[in-house]
Amino acid sequence: MCGKKQFPTSELPLFFLVAGPVLGAILFFTLKSLGWGSDACWTAAVSAVCAVWWIFEPVPIPVTSLLPFALFPILGVLSPREISESYGAPLNIAPSRRIHTVDGNGGQRSPQAHSAHHG
């Protein structure tokens, strides 16, 4: 191997299991020192942990996906009801109000006319 030491692959999951929360803590304290509110700092920190764990999978993805569900109520970011509603809500993709649609005659139609037509 020409003197290069490789990181043992058996230790990678443990490394990323620890790296996620360490990155989250660094992000939390950095943002807090910049004057961000606690809720925003906690949200960023938990998001960082989720991102690291989602990408490198030191734990199963379903565990990672439930971290905000478990942590946000404990950290006071969202109430249990608010977090439950957000997990249970269907994905809504609403178009921007600036988007104009084309009607069947090839002409432009304003967003208000589009809403009235599909309302």
N, C-alpha and C positions, 0 to 999 in steps of 0.2 A: 504494500500500500504506500510505499515511498514516504514513510514517516507521518502520513496524515492519519489522525485519529478520527474515526467516525463516531457520531453520537449513536449509542445503542438504540435500535428501534424499539426494544421492549420498554425503554424508559420514556419514549415520546409521549404516550398518553398521560403519564404522571406529570411530565413537564408542562403540557398544555392545560391539564387540570388545575395546576397552580398558576400558570401564566395568565389565564383568564381573569381570576380575581385580583391578581397583582396589577394587571393593566387597568381593571375597573377601579381599584383603589387610587392608582396614580391619576387617572382621569378625574375621579371624584374630587380629590384634593386640589388638583390643578384648577379645575373649574370653580371650586369653592373659593380659592384664593383670588380668582378673577372677579368675584362678586356675584356669581350665579346663585340662584335660589337652590335650596336643598332638594326640592322635587326634581328640578332639571338635572342637578348633579347626580342624584340617585338613578334617574332614568338613563343618563349617559353611561354611568358605571355598569348598570345591569345590562344595557345594550352591548357594551364592550365585552362583558363576560359571555353573553349569548353569541356574539359574533365569533369570538375565538373558539368557543366550544362547538358551534355549528360547523365551522370550517374544518377543525381538526378532530372532532368527535372523540374526545376523551371519555365522554359519557354518551349514551344513546340520544339521538336527536329529540325524541319525545320528552326526555328529561329536560334538555336544554329549552325546548319550546315552552315548558311550563314554569321556568324560572320567574318570569315576570308575574305570572299568576300567583306564585307563592310569595315572592319578595315584595311586590309593590304594596300590598296591604300591610305587611309587617313594617316596611319603611315609611309608611304614611303617604306614599305617592298617590295611590288610589284606594278607595274603599273596596272591600270584597265585592260589593254589588257592582260598582263601576267596572272593575276588572272582569267580572263574570259577564257583564253585558258586552264588553268589547270582544271577549273571546267568542261569545255566542252570536255576534252580529254577522250577517252575511256581508260579503265583500261588495261594496258599492263603488262603482267607477262612474262618477258624474262628470260629464264634459264641462269644460270651461264655458262660462257665459259668453265669451268672446268668439266662440266657434260658430260659424255660420254653416248651416246645412244647405244642401242643394235639393230643391223640390223636384217633383217628377217632370216638370217642364224645362229643367235645366237652368232655372233662375235661382238667384240667391234669396234666401229667406232668413229673416232676423231670428235671434234666439228666442225672442218673445213669441213670434209667430210659431216657431217650432214647439215651444212649450204649450201654446194654446192648441195646436194641432194634435199633440201627443198627450195633453193634460188629462 
